[in-house]
Amino acid sequence: MNDFALDQPRKTGVFLFEDHKIARASFLCQTTAGKISTRAFLIFLEQKGWLASATEIERQAIQAGRNFSRLRFPPE
């Protein structure tokens, strides 16, 4: 992330995370980059019609032992 932030010319990017500790970490992103949780990304894909059910994928992941972040992007 540090290298990304220092690159010139600036790039557009998204940091995808699944861990609450990363989500709440106080690091700055360039104005051309953002942080998004796996859950929020799945919801975005569903809203675009590119994914049948974000909830079903989340359910399967939780059954397999994964822990999804409850953070939302964009924030409500």
C-alpha positions in Angstrom: 0.0 0.0 0.0 2.9 2.3 0.7 4.4 1.8 -2.7 1.0 2.4 -4.3 0.6 5.7 -2.4 4.0 6.9 -3.5 3.7 5.9 -7.2 3.8 8.8 -9.7 1.8 9.4 -11.6 -1.0 8.4 -9.2 -3.0 5.3 -10.0 -6.6 4.5 -9.3 -7.1 1.6 -7.0 -9.3 -0.2 -4.4 -8.0 -2.1 -1.4 -10.2 -5.1 -0.7 -10.1 -6.4 2.8 -11.9 -8.9 5.0 -10.3 -8.3 8.4 -11.8 -5.7 10.8 -8.3 -4.9 12.1 -7.3 -3.8 8.6 -10.6 -2.0 8.0 -10.2 0.1 11.1 -6.4 0.7 10.7 -5.6 4.4 10.4 -3.9 4.5 7.1 -4.4 7.1 4.4 -5.3 6.3 0.9 -4.8 8.5 -2.1 -7.9 10.4 -3.3 -7.8 7.9 -6.2 -8.0 4.9 -3.9 -10.5 3.5 -1.5 -11.0 0.7 1.1 -13.8 -1.7 0.7 -14.8 -4.9 2.6 -15.4 -8.2 0.8 -19.0 -8.1 2.0 -19.5 -4.6 0.5 -17.9 -5.7 -2.8 -20.2 -8.7 -3.0 -23.2 -6.5 -2.5 -22.0 -4.1 -5.2 -21.6 -7.0 -7.6 -25.1 -8.2 -6.8 -26.6 -4.7 -7.3 -24.9 -4.5 -10.7 -26.5 -7.8 -11.6 -23.1 -9.5 -11.9 -23.7 -11.9 -9.0 -26.9 -13.8 -8.2 -26.7 -13.5 -4.4 -24.2 -11.9 -2.1 -25.9 -13.3 0.9 -25.6 -16.9 -0.4 -21.9 -16.5 -1.0 -21.5 -14.9 2.5 -23.5 -17.8 4.0 -21.3 -20.4 2.3 -18.1 -18.6 3.4 -19.3 -18.4 7.0 -20.2 -22.1 7.0 -16.6 -22.7 5.8 -15.3 -20.8 8.8 -14.7 -17.3 7.3 -15.6 -14.1 9.3 -16.9 -11.3 7.2 -16.5 -7.7 8.1 -19.7 -5.9 9.0 -18.4 -2.5 7.8 -20.2 -0.9 4.9 -18.8 1.0 2.0 -19.9 3.6 1.3 -20.7 4.2 5.0 -24.4 4.4 5.8 
